[in-house]
Amino acid sequence: MSAAVSPAPASSSMNRKRWHNLRNILERKGPFCKSDFTPSADNLEFLQNTCKILVIGAGGLGCELLKDLALMGFGDIHVIDMDTIELSNLNRQFLFRRNDIGSSKAECAAKFINKRIPTCQVTPHCAKIQDFDESFYQQFHIIVCGLDSIVARRWINGMLISMLNYNEEDGSVDASSIIPMIDGGTEGFKGNARVILPGYTACIECTLDLFPPQINYPLCTIANTPRLPEHCIEYVKIIQWDKENPFNCALDGDDPQHIAWIYERAMERANQFNITGVTYRLVQGVIKHIIPAVASTNAVIAAACATEVFKLATSCYDSMSNYMNFNDIDGIYTYTYAAEKSETCLACSNVPQVVNIEDPNTTTLEDLIKILCENARFQMKQPGITTMMDGKNKTLYMATVKSIEERTRANLTQSLGELGLKDGQIIMVADQTSPTTIALQLKYNANEVEMA
Ligand SMILES: [Zn+2]
């Protein structure tokens, strides 16, 4: 079969019927239309033949998004996903079948949609988002994310912000350089959908404190004063497994024998401390850091995201402003609020942000890196730091390149004063959470710096 995007294969009367409901919205004026909306048959034409959408992720949300967008008339969709299909995906990732296990999610999803909905052509990319540069992302009108990784979200957010142009006169964002990003996220029975106009509305980094850093229980609690079933499971995982080495191999979260072993030991420990709530499922969750995926939550969030894509693409209605929370743990609860753009946002504020340092004589470079990783504002993973000193670019520390790591390791235990970093100094930080290097300004609270 040919891969033609248009026209739709059916006869024109069939075709009219097929898009009847969309035409009602796109060819008539209504009280809620945006001011720049012109009712016309061209609107549907634009969705089918011109508008280019990128869907990031072909998992639980991605399958829903592709189906929704294709049925809403979008004709040109690209999808990126680096993962392959696993058996446990099949209960909710409905574009995949048992025979697809082991194949690329992006490719299988595209094949399914292209066959089933001939008015839509999906182009798959079995790759990481980091494999593409600005010129790739530039081609899309709207980007919609169904990701489970915060790092990936932050990266694409940073990419779209790095693509903004600013007007020379007043520093305002050039509206034509904005590619809207619709972001959906789900976690069990909770989900959210948001509309991000990079440079205009709150971005992912503006609201970074909404994502709590990943929980790591203190080892002393796990070892001595467990209070939660999770503490018992972590104890067996971290301490008992290594001590007893039951299967003479590393722990594999997908091996039911390993999970069963941990479950039994964790139960024993829980009984010892009168803790209830250790279940096989919880053991799986703690070991693999997974939260069960719920198909209905994905469906609701994807529908909300697809609706926002439709509204932005056609101007038929105002966009949601701008952050919707959804929860169906106990009945259904949802609300939408306008998340505010942060003046101190690392990604979109367009000025170097300040890192406050108590005392540069006692704060080591390692402490600074710890601040960048643990502070809710930064939440970096493995920051590499460089700075300008005496007109030269100097690498202070970089863990990602072995030779540089070895050469700069000794700096870790030196204080910022000893390293010659001054109050107000700009440091450049590279991290996997951003596609670009971020400029940060050191601000010392103690006045005197003893220079080495
Ligand atoms: Zn921001």
Boltz pocket constraint, residues with backbone or C-beta under 6 A from the ligand:
constraints:
  - pocket:
      binder: B
      contacts: [[A, 201], [A, 202], [A, 203], [A, 204], [A, 205], [A, 206], [A, 207], [A, 341], [A, 342], [A, 345], [A, 346], [A, 347], [A, 348], [A, 349]]
      max_distance: 6.0
